[in-house]
Amino acid sequence: MKPYAPLFVLLCALLLAAAPGVLPPFYVRVGQITLYSAALGTAWAIPGGFAGYGSFGNAAFIGVGAFAAGLTENQFASLSPPLALLLGLGAGAAACAILSAAIAYPILRLRGTFFAIAMLGVSHVCSELNNNVDALQGSLGLNFPAVTMANLAPEAFFYELYLIAGLAVLCVAWLIQRSRFGAGLLAIREDEDTARMLGVPTERYKRIAFFVSAVLTGLLGVIYAHSLGYITTDSVYRDDTNLNLVVFSLLGGMGTLFGPAIGAFLLVFVTQVVLGRLLDFHLFATGLLLVILVLAAPSGILGFVRTRTRRRSAMAPAE
Amino acid sequence: MIQQTLADGLVLGGIYALSAVGFSLIFGVLHVINLSHGILVLIGAYLALTFSRMLQIDPLLTVPLVMAVLFVIGYAYQRFLIQYAVDRSRLGSMLLTFGVALMLQNIMIWVFSPDMKNITPSYAFVSFHIAGLTFDAVRVSALAASLVLLGCLAALLKYSPLGRVIRATAQQTLAARLCGVNVRHVYALTFAVSAAFAGAAGIVIGIILPFSPADESMWTLNAFVVVVLGGIGSPAGALIGGLLLGLASTLTAQYIGPAFPNVTMFMLLVLMLLVRPNGLLGNAFSASR
């Protein structure tokens, strides 16, 4: 991490925070999706990029968080909006904490592809149960109370909320990356068995990373549900979210701090703005992008840039 | 009642097994998770629909034709696209196949429309009774075709020179290369064989179930579950896994609720991954890595 990076991030954040004042509502909405995706991608990358445990099922936490929040808030309908949101965030985080703690031990014994697909299984099981157990109201849908402030347009309010959440997630990821814990995760990614032999508490580290990522994803899910206002199972447990989280890291740079955010910005920009009018062409273009990406820049944009600069300056700043 | 459910489950299981065997072979030999497998299955179904209408023949008679077309497609697909990603990373090849799946799904929507289609053979509504159980002619012929094709593949792998080379490459790629095996060619041939069997599975599926371009992920996931249950890289493993999955889903639909087969399926998947990641008939070369 270079010394000017925090300043740069702060500057970007300030610019982004001012954006809803000048942009038309459509672009504020695109900005919301971008920030949401960037935050989700960064949360995914804590176990996924740092430790090499890429999950294909993080939508499980989005859904569980959102539904836990909605069901709790509907129990206490008389609360004032900010309190309701706080309550929802608490409930969502708690539900994700319980779920991730419960499945962490068995599921983290799997590695690589098997872990990824098992997580996809978890996501589908949660989704189906949520849809078919009547008390959870998955197929009926849940309404969320309006939590926006009177003096701020709803899209701008959620935009700023996502921005704050995104910065918080980035901050957590940064703190993890520079800590002893983050170094341990990196060791797990490089060679788990050797790391364990050398005294890295791999099991505990993996579980903590998984847990942190799940709770952050759940919190983002709660905000997402509020910004939609009404959710069904299909709107939160989405397989395209499951996939996109992997693509963000791959696009930006696997295992880097800013990679997922950069990837999310690019992908959302391409799919929402450039291809927004070509709905028939959407799947094809996304697929083509993936193919080109895997063949041309397998280590992502940051990786691509880094190899270029390294070749030029011959000094290798190891991350 | 229970006998009828079990019989239905076995019929369904045979079809699951055929639809998964290609996926299993690619996984076992190339170590690539082919997320475009479901698309290959659907291409088979659409080709059978087109051919049987064009030539006015029974859909099951189009099997050789469809398999030949998919063999060529599979060979080219592996040789000119996937091969470039195989050497780099596991995730890369998986995402590549996913990208291709998205593109082909979109093309299929353009060409065949997103509507549900089905192939209706002339004997679609015939059924007969054995020992008090009802069997549809369609399902029985589908099951018979599945078992015959699985048998053919098993024989091909066991006795033919191609099968021997494929098995050798799967067990020890380096040693096979040292013995003069052209590994890239074998990879492409394996992929071609897998694609051909996926296409054949598509025909069988098309006869008994309606299908649409959006189904592809379902067939890919089914294949994955079957492979994890049964074991990677062998027709016998696929058969066991398929039958288990078929039984589990019909039993769940019958006794727990029609909405829950997928829950059981994924619970079985997760459980199996935890207890025995090699599958019931897993071999050493397919260890979880």
Interface residues (C-beta under 8 A of the other chain):
Chain A: G54 P106 I107 R109 L110 R111 G112 T113 F114 I117 A118 L120 G121 V122 H124 V125 E128 L129 N131 N132 D239 L243 V246 V247 L250 D280 F281 H282 L283 F284 T286 G287 L288 L289 L290 V291 L293 V294 L295 P298
Chain B: I33 L81 Y84 A85 R88 S89 R90 L91 G92 S93 M94 L95 L96 F98 G99 V100 A101 L102 M103 L104 Q105 N106 I107 I109 W110 S217 L221 F224 V228 G257 A259 F260 N262 V263 F266 M267 L269 V270 L273 L274 P277 S288 R289
